[in-house]
């Protein structure tokens, strides 16, 4: 019997010499990146959608996860793609965007895409980090905020943990501190996409990420009619087109 939630498995689509590493978000699953992966694979890219440590199994597994475990999961994917491709673009949704940016700060990648990515903690309670860390001894899970889907047809089969682990929230706070410290080291071309309808991560996060990263080649794209999971919501086709255009711009000219 598989320990991974049915439909939430990691995925690999072999293709050309351009590799795209897709990283899902906090408490999410590879499924939230699969539509984008299929679109990029259809355009000839080699695509790997990783499963982060303690995700897509049981939410209790998140209680022992630390942010460095999630970085290691993403790094595994990067090294695997490098074996098959001449260039790799890392891209992630929400916390996956944090991980993509951290990889871009540490490794030589051809480009980075950050989708619906926070710059600081979306939960003001986590600003009291020492107290929050203490409370995790007694308080294991918290309710999530209201859903912000604009396309209910994909919301119905979305896969994620129903509750948010409080310990994981502390780890999210810590990885965001690491992101803010490392953003100036991101010097590769960068694409940031955010929805004005995102109720989970404020649009100011996207602006701050663009302002603080070290890259001289960076672009911020806004979508209007989507919630937080822009890779599955109503404007996903526009998101896919923007990402593919960015990827194509990083490939060597055939002229």
MOJO-V130672 format. One line per field, one symbol per residue. ss: DSSP state (h for helix, s for strand, l for the rest). phi: phi as a letter, one per 20 degrees, with the letter a starting at -180 (. if undefined). burial: 1 if it has 16 or more other ideal C-beta (glycine too) atoms within 10 Angstrom, else 0. Layout:
ss = ???
phi = ???
burial = ???
This chain:
ss = llllllllllsssllllsssssslllllllhhhhhhhhhhhhlllsssssllllllllhhhhhhllhhhhhhhhhhhhhhhhhhllssssssslhhhhhhhhhhhhllllsssssllllllllhhhhlhhhhhhhlllllsssllllllllhhhhlllllllssshhhhhhhhhhhhhhhhhhhhlllssssssslllllllhhhhhhhhhhlllllssssssllllllllllllhhhhhhhhhhhhhhhlllll
phi = .feeggndffcbcfbeeedcedcfdfmebggfdfgfffffffeoeeccdedfgmdmccfffffdecfffffffffgfffffffdcebcdebbdlfffgfffffffdcedeabcddlefdcffdffffeggfffffffcdeccfefffcfddffeffdfdaffddffgfffffgfffffgffeggeedfgccdcbefefeecffffffffffefefedbcddddddbefeffcegdgffgffffffffffeeffef
burial = 000010010110101001111111111111111111101110101111111111111010010011100110111011011100101111111111111111111000111111111111111001000001101100001000000111100100010110011111111111110110011001011111111011011000110111001010011110100111111111110111011101100110000
